[in-house]
Amino acid sequence: MVKLDKIYTRGGDSGETSLTDGARAKKNIPRIEAYGTIDESNATIGLARLFSEGEDDEMLARIQNDLFDLGADVSMPMGSKYEGSALRIVQDQIDRLEVEIDQMNEYIDPLTSFVLPGGSRLSAHLHLARTTIRRAERLLVATAENEDISPLAIKYLNRLSDHLFVLSRKANNNGKDDVLWVPGQNRKKVKK
């Protein structure tokens, strides 16, 4: 269990932070950017939960916990001397997302256009969370170009953005209240 007696340590005042294995790293390197954005994503899901209830809220609570697992995964370099005790994303966490996506999608009509973020308050917040997750995924892929990153960490983020998209449609009356993109809708000449 984590125990924090002191919130500030002054250790980051020079623009560095500690990875989980104790190594020091600049706060602007891709790895730190990635898990900082994972943390940001978790906060956006916390906002979405202000409007969720029942099984939707339970799914989001599990996802928030998974995102802390993911942050721990990303903050521990692969192959570290502490690898044996590293908390890593596992396939079961990804499988759970896929099962939930399939269950939700069963009741949603297929799309006829792209969906604009919006509709209900919950849906709008889920779209914000989804796009933040996509940014975290891009940052993690960039990190993986130069450092060993668990492929399951990247896969989890990819599947999570799909999950949040389907949940946003569910929150819009199972897609019936989705705001759809109308290509070129505003290209008509304006009368002066």
ZIKAPE-V585335 format. One record per backbone hydrogen bond with DSSP energy under -1.0 kcal/mol. CO is the residue of the C=O (numbers start at 1). NH is the residue of the N-H. Records with the same first field share a line. If there is no record, write none. Layout:
CO->NH + NH
This chain:
10->13
12->15
15->27
17->25
19->22
23->19
25->17
26->29
29->33
30->34
31->35
32->36
33->37
34->38
35->39
36->40
37->41
38->42
39->43
40->44
41->45
42->46
43->47
44->48
45->49
47->50
48->51
53->56
54->58
55->59
56->60
57->61
58->62
59->63
60->64
61->65
62->66
63->67
64->68
65->69
66->70
67->71
68->72
69->73
70->74
71->75
73->76
75->20
77->80
80->83
82->85
83->86
90->93
91->95
92->96
93->97
94->98
95->99
96->100
97->101
98->102
99->103
100->104
101->105
102->106
104->107
105->108
114->181
120->124
121->125
122->126
123->127
124->128
125->129
126->130
127->131
128->132
129->133
130->134
131->135
132->136
133->137
134->138
135->139
136->140
137->141
138->142
139->143
140->144
143->146 + 147
150->154
151->155
152->156
153->157
154->158
155->159
156->160
157->161
158->162
159->163
160->164
161->165
162->166
163->167
164->168
165->169
166->170
167->171
169->175
170->174
172->177
173->176
175->178
179->116
182->185
184->187
